[in-house]
Amino acid sequence: MDFAFSSEQEQLRASVRDYLRDRYGDERVVALAESDAGWDPSSWRELADMGWLDPSLGLLEHAVIAEESAYALLPAPWFATVALAWPLLDEQLRDAVAAGERSVTLARHGSVTADAGGDTLTGVATLVPDLTSVTDVLVVADGGVYAVEATPDVVVPRSTMDRTRRLGELRLDRTPARRLDASFGPEVRRRSLALASCEAVGVAQRALDLAAAYTKTREQFGRVIGTYQAVSHKVADIFVALQLGRSLAYWAAWAVSEDDPQADVAVSAAKSAATEGAVLACEYAIQAHGGIGFTYEHVLHRYYKRAQWLEAFEGYGRDHRAAVAAAILDSEGAVA
Amino acid sequence: MDFRDTPDEAAFRAGLRQWLTDTLPAGWADRTPAPGRWDEAFTREWTRKLYDAGYVGLTWPKEYGGGGAPHTHQGIYLEESARVGAPDHIGVIGLGMAGPTIIAWGTDEQKKRYLPPLLAGEEVWCQGFSEPGSGSDLAGARTRAELDGDEWVVNGQKVWSSYAHIADWCILVVRTDPSASKHAGLSYLLVDMHTPGVEVRPLRQITGDPEFNEVFFTDVRVPRDSMLGQPGEGWNVAMTTLLHERGTLGFALTAALERQVLNLVKLAREVGADDPVVRDQIAQQWIDLQALRFTNYRSLTALQKTGVPGPEGSVAKLHWSETNQRLTKLALSLQGLASQLDGDGAVWDGYWQYQQLRSRGNTIEAGTSEVLRNIIAERVVGLPRSR
């Protein structure tokens, strides 16, 4: 039993953290979030140069990057490319992604079907993450997976609460598509759930850090507000939610990477606890900040919106608890 | 990162599993749990078997009768015991609190004198920390010890002392220097509970059971050298005890909760649980269990790699106690109005009624949730002191 990242993985974490601290301070993230594009497309090559898109990375390396990039609220289609599309990419796309030339998302909700002949698609795919940022989109249609270029004529932006991770609508009308030798299966979904859980951990950690920093310095009634237990105990509760979510998220990432028999329940447990924990962390952090935490000017609402995005992604907590309940109640045998 | 057993851990687990199957009464693991009435004779007999098989004090130094094994073995022991609902060793306070403190602070003679009979279950320990006037505020202890020749003379009262009614020894926090400041005046005695002047009175808990006790000390004479650390070092010694109470507890808490989740699932299958809200709540208990388990693993990994448990360990008791309270209430709610029966005709003869009431103590004993939140806020997150 060994529950620690390797020293190489910890080095990766340190380098990711350093880069994000240097390049993605709150001010820049806010400016990008408020821009039309929502991100800096020239940064994609930087991420590739640092190896964040390298095909050799495993899920635990992705887990580290997901946590740290959510901590900084990095606006880039890294999550779409690595947490959603990654296992479905063919060699051509994988090489182009690794070189920083392409970025890819995944569309799996909607009414898209393959046209006769099979080299074009028609229909609408909804709620596609980072659709306006990527160069390509993989579309799940008729049981197959098709690659389509995300050109402006097929992409409709949708105003999204989390402006660093916008949803879009894909409108296809006999649009050229290339069928990939891949299919969307449970293992693809498991990956995305594990990495969404790791992102939630990064969000909760930032909420804790913001709440701690503020309550250590803000004074009311002549005292630092962190000395009031009505305040400090909420901060302690953020810490608890963060640690529990982190344990489950890392377990889930490990279970998926090892194809462990418990991978399905692990990702459901992690997704439910880590994303709900991140939402709670942000809500308590906002409360601890008082009025300033409720303003558009403060960065907290951006984390709150990411936390809610993650909570909504691929099933709310209750959907995952229903899956867990089925696993432990409806079949005989070991449940714990 | 790898959650699978190493070959060594797997071999230990397999041997233990076999031993439990062979040694527990037939059908033990599948029995319906009984209410909390505690069977002392059976527990003593079980303790002896555990000791003879080498499963007691797995991580303790070999020279004092321990097993010298890594912490993971203790974790595996607790996991496997919980899985089949095996009884505890009789020396819960000794193994969890007195023993580790003696290992950390005791002289070589003290270790040789106290540890082997503690492990064998021949001597049972209790804890004398809380007093009527000082519960969470241990530094306010007023039970005093005055030196008279080669003996300390102890007068005062302790409370909430589990196992005191069967205990042979007590780890006792006393005030030896009334003129020193609160913390500096404390000392840590090892007191023979059979000494004249020690009186134990059982206290009935919310469950009706006398699980813990008041202990009165009237002119109790304790040999001068029956002390851990020096006079005035009692606070630091007591912190070692509490560190162990809260630090190595993670596996025991996970094991207890795992057993309880298994019981909850068993109950739900018996009474039927088709309601989606109920299913949601049961799943949440299972998730809370896994969160505790893996948080504990994370803390243990930090302990093995760095020698100190990670900060995440501080959440274990807080999370466990509140989860256990939710879980036992949920179990009662599955029983409808029958949940109010606690004797004849009650579900599982009143097991859940006992467990639910008992669980209210979980957020009070071994550090109230308020104290634990203070510790997390101040020592882990680094907020300023609240008092």
Interface residues (C-beta under 8 A of the other chain):
Chain A: M1 D2 F3 A4 F5 S6 L60 L208 A212 T215 K216 V224 G226 T227 Y228 Q229 S232 H233 V235 A236 D237 F239 V240 Q243 L244 G245 R246 S247 L248 Y250 W251 W254 A255 E258 D260 A266 A269 S272 A273 R318 R321 A322 V324 A325 I328 L329 V335 A336
Chain B: M1 D2 F3 R4 D5 T6 E9 T72 G75 R83 E258 V261 L262 V265 A268 R269 A273 P276 R279 D280 I282 A283 Q284 W286 I287 D288 L289 Q290 A291 L292 F294 T295 Y297 R298 L300 T301 A302 K305 P311 E312 V315 L318 H319 E370 L372 R373 N374 I376 A377 E378 V380 V381 G382 L383 P384 R385 S386
